[in-house]
Amino acid sequence: MKKIILFILLAPALIIAQERLSNLSDLQFDVGKYGVDTVKCEENLSIYTEFYKQKSYDSALEAWLYLFVNAPKRTKNIYTQGATMFKHFVKNETDSIKKEGLIDDLLTIYDYRNHYYPEQKGLVLGYKGSDLYRYRKSDLNSVQAAYSILENSFILDQEKSTARALNYYFASGAKLTSKKVLSKEVLIDLFSELSAVIDYKEAKINQENFNFNSQETLSSKEKKNLKKNNSELKTLNDVRANMEKTLAPHITCEKLEALYSPNFELNKNDFDWLQRAAQLLRKKECVDTDIYFQIAARQYEENPTPKSAFNMGVRSLRKEDFNKALEYFSQAVDGELDSIKKADYLFYLAKTYYAMGLNNKSKKAALEASRYRAGWGAPFILIGDLYAQSSRKCGENTGDNQYDEFTKRVGYWAAIEKYNFAKKIDTSLKKEANTKIKTYTTQMPDKTSTFQVIGLESKTYKIECWYTEVVQNPYFSN
């Protein structure tokens, strides 16, 4: 344990705290929940908790320290609230040397929490690495240490990593790259890994938020979770923007192909490398490149997981080998247990059916995808596209030109309804949906033809084609 320098100008309680923290060289393994004195333990817990609630951290410190030293298993709050207190002390300390000692104390608290409460080790390492980088990012050795801690946190937590940990993991990697400690290739690999996790986390959080917003009333806990989710989404969006800005010149398809092609033979047995390369090439829409085809095939050949089957499906879809694409996407769907990922694979299955002109199957797969991932608008954009591209084919040819033209255009009403629904449940698709709505509004039946064919007093109209849909008359008037 690091020794902490003491200063006579510190508040007396803080002097005691730093002295005792500096002397804790060994963690206790056999300490009981209440330590050796149950009564004293509970007395100090009561004192510290009351002062903590009042945010009187200086007054809380001595009682908190007793628990930290003598009853470290009494409650996890010793560590969660202790970290809050010491971050307060760090923020308010003006002496740079004293501040460094307090930062050491904060890092020690994280270590003790992981020792006595190890069930969230990755999360706590994320806190520790983030704070180490945040407070000491001007010191290269500390940045390297923070990067290592955050790397371990990410290995443990993956898709459970917090947005804050992801942010500082990339920030520390970018700084080490700028200092020539890490190569640009390592940072690009990191970008690939973190991007995939950010995409997944956003999908999962949006699904949770959709479920919250679908309820008439929320409990105080649900309101708190919704607020926390919105904050997390904002941070994730900021992290992605920062990563894209940092690496934009280096992750074009041309640059990625130049990076991965010469290294394929060397890394073809490294499945982590293959996965990182495949997902970044797919994310940047570089799936027409020869290297993507090589990587996807190698992945599937040696390790036929749902993910590698999916990559082969994307490869086959781009080659317009639709039957193979269906085979691979179906394998991915059948083998995947995670609902978010299964939804993604089903959506690609729907896109393949769309490309084949199998409208019914495409719509069915899109709806199934939406059931696995609530609040996702993309499947409904696709269904809208199905309705739009088949609208004229669904019209009649009775010889009555006005009636026939109306029936050939009314499918655009159905398409527009799906686009409106998509942007209602998924605001990230608002721009795309509005563009399509603007396009097809000019092609749908106008008010005059609607009046002459079904009348403005008709509230709905039933479309019967390869699909059956009851749509609202946009010109309905009482």
N, C-alpha and C positions, 0 to 999 in steps of 0.2 A: 504494500500500500504506500502511495506517495506520502512523503512527509510534507506538512503544511507549515509555512512560516507564520509565526504569531506576531501580532502588533499590539502594542499597549494602547493604541488609540481606538482599537475596536471596542464596541459595546461589551461589557463584562460577560454577558451570556454568550455572545459570539466568540469571544476569546476562549471560553470554556469549551464551546462546541468544536472550534478548530483544533484545540489542544487534544481533545479526546478523539476526534476523527483521525488526527495525525498519528495517534498512538495505537490505532486499531490495525495491527499488522496481520492478524489471523482471524478468519471467519470462524464462528462457532458452529459446530455441527450438531451438538447434542443439547442445545438450549431448549427449554420448554417454552410453551406459549406465553406464560406469564413471568418467565425468568425465575429467580430464586425467591422473590418476594411478591406474592400476588397482590397484597393490599397496596404496596407502594406502586406497583405497576398500574393498577386501576386508578389510583389517585393522580398519577402523572398523566395518564391517558385523558382523564376528565379535565385537568388543567389545560393541557396543550390543545385539546379539541375546542374548548370554549374560546381560548384566545385566537385559535386559527379561524374560527367562524367569524370573529370580529376583525380579521385581517391584522391583528396585532402580533405580527410574526416575531418581533424581538421578545415580547413577553412569553410567547409560546415556546421559544427555542430551548430553554433549559429542560422543561418537562419532556419535550420531544426528544431531546438528546438522551435522557434517561432511558426511554423506550428503545431508541436506536441501538444503544449500547447493551442494555440489560434484558430487553424483551423484544428482540427483533422479529419474532414470529407473532406478536400480539395482533397486529392488523396490517394489511397492505397499505393502509393510509399513511403509515410511517414514511413510506417511500413516495407515494403519489403526492401527498401533501408536503412532504419534506422537499421534493424537487421544486414545487411551487414556491416554497419559502426561500430556498437558496437562489432561485432565479430572481426573486425580488431583491435579495441581498446583493447579487451581482449587478443588477440594474442600477441600484442606488449607491454603489460603492464608487467613489471618485478616484481613489488611489489605485493606480494600475497594478502595483505589486500585490496589494491586498485583494484586488479583484481576481488575480490569477489563483490565489489560494482558495477563494470561494468557488471558482470554477472547478478546481480539483475536488472540492467537497461535493459539488453537484454530481460529478462523474462517479465519485465513490458511492453516492446514494443509489445510482443506477446499478452499479456492480452488486451492491448488497441486495437490492430488490431481486435481481436475477438469481442470486444464491438462495434466498429464503422463499421466493415465490417464482419459480422458474417456468411456470406454465405459459408465460407470454414473453419468452426470451427474445424472439425476433422483434417484437414491438418495442421492448425496452432498449435493445441495441439500436433501434432506429432513433429513439429519443436521445440516447447517448451520442451516437455519431452525428446527429443533426446539431446538437448543442455544441459539441466539440468543434465542428466546422464553423458554426455561427459565431462563436466567441473567439476562435483562433485561426480564422481563414488566412491571415497574413503570415502565419508561420507554416512553412512547407512541411515540416515534420508532423505537425498537428493535422494538416490536410491529408497527408498520407495515412495517418492513424484513423482519421474520420472515414476516409474512403474504405479502409479495410473493415472497420466496424459496420459500416452501412452495407458493404458487400455481404458480410455474414448475416446481417438482418434480412437482406433480400433473399438470400439462399433459403433461409428458414421460413419466411413469410410469403414470398412470391406474390400471388394475387391478393393476399391479405395486407400487404404493405400499405402504410399510410401515404397519403399524397406528400406530406412533409418529408418523410424519409426518402421517397423517390426523388423529390426535388433536390435535397442535399446530396444524395448519392450521385446524381448527374452533375450537380454543381462542382462537387469535389473532383469528379473524374475530368470535367472540362478544365478545371484549374491545373490539375496534374498534367493534362495534355499540353496546355499552354506553356508549362514549365519543362516540357520534354521528358517528364517522368513516365507518362503513358503514351503509347502511340495513337495516332489518329484511328487506326483500325480497331483498337480496343474501345475507343469512345463510340465508334459506329456500332460495334457489337452491343455496347451498353444501351445505346439509343434503341436498337431493335428490341432488346429484352424489355426495356421500360415502356416502350410504346405499346407492346402487346398487353402488358399489365394494365396500363392506363385505359386502353380500349375496353378491356374486360371490366375494370372497376367502374367506369362510366356507365356501361350497360347495366351492371348490377344495381348501381345506385339509382339510375333512372327508373329501373323497374320497381325498386322499393318506393321511390317518390310517387310513381304513378299509383301504386296501391294505396299510399297514404292519401293522395289527393282524390281518390275515388270514394273515400269514406265521407259520410256527412259530417261527422264530428271526430275530433282527435283527442286522445288523452294528453295530459301534460307531457308524459314521457314520449309519446309519438310526435308531438310538436317539437320537442327538443331534438329528437332523432332527425326529423325533417330539416330543421335548421342546420344541424350538423352535416347532413348529407349535402345541402346546398353549398355550404362552406367548402366541403371536400371537393365537390364538382368544380367550383371556381379555382381551387388550388390545382387540381388536375389539369384544367384547361390552361392555366398559367405555366405549369411545368411543360406541357406539350409545346406551347408556343415558344418557350425559351429553348427547348431542345431543337425545334425546327429552325429557329433563328440561328442557333449556334452552328448547326451542321448543314444548313440548306445548300451551300455550294458543293458539299462533298457527297450528297446522297441522291444525285441524279442517276437515271438508269445507266447512262454511259459510264459514270464514275463507279457505280456499284459493280457493273459488269467487269470493269478494269480491275477492281479490287478483288472480286471473288474468283474470277476465271483462273488466274495464275496459281491460286491457293487451293483449288479444288482437290487435286490429287493428294496434296499434303494433308488435307483435312477430311477426306472422304469417309474416314472411320470415326471422326469426331462428331457424334450426333448432336451435341449441343451447338457446335459450329454450324452444322447443316440447318438446324432449326432456326437459329438466329438469322442466317443468310436468307432462308426461304421466306420467313415472315417479313423481313425488311423489303425484299424484292417484291413481295405481294403488296405490302402496304404502299409502296411507291409506284405501284402499277407497272412493274417491270417484268410481268409474267410472260411476255413474248420473247424474252431473251433466251439464248441457248443455255446460259448458266443456270437459269431457273429450272429449265427442263432437266438438266443433269442432276441438280440438287434434289429436286422432287423425286426423280426416279431412284436415286441412291437411297434416300430416306425410306422410301416404301419397300425397296428391295431388301434392305437389311433390318428394318424395324417397322413393320406394318401396323402402326397405331392409327386411331381415328384421325389424328392430326396429319400424319403422313399420307393417309388415304385422301384426306381433304386436299392437300397440296397437289396430289396426283389428279384429283378431280378438276382443280383449277387449271392445271397444265392441259388436260384433255379438252376442257371447255374452250380454251384459247386456240387449240388446234382444230376445233369444231369436230372432234371425235365424240359426239354426244352420247353414244351408247356407253363408251368407256367412262365418260364423265358421270353418267347416272350410276354406273356400277361403283365407282369410287366414292361418290357423295353418299350413296346408300350405305356403304360400309362404314363411313364416318358417322352417319346418323345412328346406325344400329349399335355401334361400339361406344358411343359417347354417353357418359352419365351426367355430366354437367349441363344444366338446362340452357345456360347462356350460349355455350359452344354448340350444343345440339341445334338451337334455333338458327345459328349462323350457317350450319351445314344444311339444314332444311331450306334456308333461303337460297343457297346456291343450287340446291336441287330444283327449286322453283324456277330459278333463272335459266337452268338448263332446259327444262320443259318449255319455258317461254321461247327460247331460241329454236326449239324443235317445232313450235307451232301447236304444242299439245296444251291448249288453254285450260281445259278442265283440271288436268293434273298439276299444272303450274299454280292455279288458284288454290287447289287443295293443299299443296305443299307450303304455299305462302301463309295460309291460314293456320296450318299446323305450327309453322315457325312462330307466328304471333302468339300462340297459346303457350309456348315455352318461354317467351320473353315479353312480359306485359309492358305496355307503354312504348313499344318499338314501332315506329311508323313505316319503316322501309317495306315490309310485306304489303302494306296497303297502297304504297306508291306503285309497287309492281302490279297489284290487282287493278289499280287505276289505269296503268299502261295497257294491260290486257284488254280492258273495256274500250279504251280509246282506239287501239290499233285494229280492233275487230268491229268497230261501230258501223262502218258502212257495209260490212259483210252481213251484219245482222238485220239490215233493212229489208223491206219487202219490195216486190216488183209487180204491183197490181195493175199498172197502167195509169193510175192516178198520180201524176207527177208530184203534186204538192204533198200528198199523203206519204208516198214512197220516200221522198226526200226527208220528210220529218222523221220517219222510222230509221233512216240511215244516219241521222245526226243525233238522235236522242241518246245513243250510247255515251255521248260525251257528258251528258248529265250525270250518268252513273260514274264515269271516270272522275269528274270534278268532285262528286261527293266523297269518293275515296281519298282524293288528294286533301280535301278539307279535313277529313277525319285524321289522316296521317299527321298533318301539322298541328292538329288539336292535341293529340296525345304525345307528340314528339316534336317539340319546338325547334330542335336542331335541323329539322327538315323543312322549315318554313320557307326558306328561299327557293329550294328546289320545287316544293309544292306550288308556290305562287307562280313560278315560271310556267309550270305545266297548266295551271288554271288559266293563266292569261292566254296561252296558246289555244286551248280548247274552248274557251268562252267564245272566241270568234267563229268557231265551227259548229257550236251547238244550235238547236232551233232558236230562231228569234221569236220575239213576242207575237208578231203578226201571224206567223205560221202556226205557232202554238195555239193562238186564239182560234184559228180557222180549222185546226185538226181536232184538238181535244177541249178547247175552251179554257178561259182563264179561271173558271170556277172549279175546275178539276184540280184537287190538291196533289194527287199523285198520278203516276203512270207506271204501268207494269211492263217491263221489258222481258221478252221471252226469246232467248236465242240459245247459245251454248250454255248460258247462265240465265237465271231468273232473278230479277232485281226490281223491287218497287222503289222508284225514285220520286223525289219531291219535284213538283212543278215550280220552277223558280219565279214564274210570273203569276202564281196563284193569287187571286184576289177575292175577298168576300163580297 
